[in-house]
């Protein structure tokens, strides 16, 4: 799942292709190049989240995300909702 802010979205003509798909492709290429080809990212959901990243320090963003504070309060539920079922 990829979440991005309005500030990030403004930097791309096509956020789906220019950011989200490219990031997943690069991560998967990195995994393969590192010899961990058994790991592969697959996009299950993406959306803009109303968050102003300019007003805080790097670790505050991380803590807010992990702790589900402010605009991130619904992220854990969203992740559970969008989580794919794994078929074996």
Secondary structure as UniProt FT lines:
FT   STRAND          2..4
FT   HELIX           6..9
FT   TURN            10..11
FT   HELIX           16..21
FT   HELIX           22..33
FT   TURN            34..35
FT   TURN            37..38
FT   STRAND          46..48
FT   HELIX           53..55
FT   HELIX           58..67
FT   HELIX           70..72
FT   TURN            73..74
FT   HELIX           75..82
//
